[in-house]
């Protein structure tokens, strides 16, 4: 199994190299939004006379968000939807390897590529912000576990949206709803501890988006500890298991609907 | 037990029926109508090990849909399909390792990478031993004459070059059952001939069971003793190709070379003039009159050479469809 996956990884990496120009441009776009958000929130803190600890938290939160968002991200729903619509899934279905491994491999190589090419920028930005950057070293292990959970949830939600193309001719609408919810409740636009007055914490805790970004970030910065850490881990685990089960059902039902068009 | 068993296979697609134009588009939002397209409608047949069967029929007859059901890409709406004792739509890896489907009009290679990368991937996925891989690849590359194209991106290959590479990718693991959907599409005449020879050889060497669909009747004529004729999702005929030829070949083609000019009108009195470009002419003559016309051409016309041939297989099949 591992040799099969290794070969798929190698092929996906070579395939990715054919699009290095596009990829290079995509690599740097997330920096703009995240750095702007950091500046906006620092201005808000200035306006409300926030203390230095809070400023350091904001700086660290958005700086590490740049890295964590990249590590957990997935973006293959539209491509997967198009493959299903055009009948291009057939070539994968005929081979003795599970289809999902191709998307997992593509996701991994794209992340490695983007992280590698972003590294100089991370170092430069990190150098300028070094006085305000901190992490909770004792939370490193829980952070790594939460990061893996976040990757799985992110990937599976994206995958499930792509698989909806078995029933829908366009997956874009679902994708855009997903994006809106992600922006509001994941901690992408603001640290989740800041928004409990806008959105009830119960809602944020029950949706999967917090466990895709805000939760690992707050674990890394030592904001989530003790009882909350365990209950959040519990909820993240429930989402991971729930989404794996849902994926199995959707994939099996979807194949029964598959038309294999073209050819 | 047969290698392939298909019993009452049905594959229906639910299709949205939209009325023309803007009004139709708006109406379909409120009152969406569906109907079933019967792509395959109650098809049954058995194929024994080592058989090479031609699957023929016009566009939209249900040939490709049947092959897709046999290879496990599609779930049957009804009926039972068994290949090598497996149920194809369960897509067990053990099953997929024993079959291959080549679709002439669908790319299965990695589009942006050279074909050799797809071959290497297949070697690992199908768990082909290194020595067997090298031997098979070497043979196929030489036979199909693609030494110079292996390291060129697939998207930059011509249709013919790509088809050859598609075939190599499908055969790397030496499948026991091969589904070929228009494998000679886009190939030149010489390469079509090479490929036919190759398919025949593969069938003999590996005792492989092959189902072939093709619009080139020459493929079917040269390769398949047995044909299954399908139209509108129904099997119209299943049996030896020569029986169809005997039953539906109503004419013979008489080719003549003249040493002096003959008017086309005079020739038309003998039969249908298919082609006349002095000094050559080809006439289509009803079977019972072909000998008599040949004698007449030799005695009463300035004929220097004459040849009687069987009717073109395409015309025979067209006649078959007309009468079915």
Interface residues (C-beta under 8 A of the other chain):
Chain A: X3 X4 X7 X8 X11 X14 X15 X18 X19 X87 X90 X91 X93 X94 X95 X96 X97 X255 X256 X258 X259 X260 X262 X263
Chain B: X13 X64 X68 X71 X72 X73 X74 X75 X89 X91 X93 X94 X96 X97 X100 X101 X103 X104 X105 X106 X107 X108 X110 X112 X113 X117 X120 X121 X122 X124 X125 X126 X153 X181
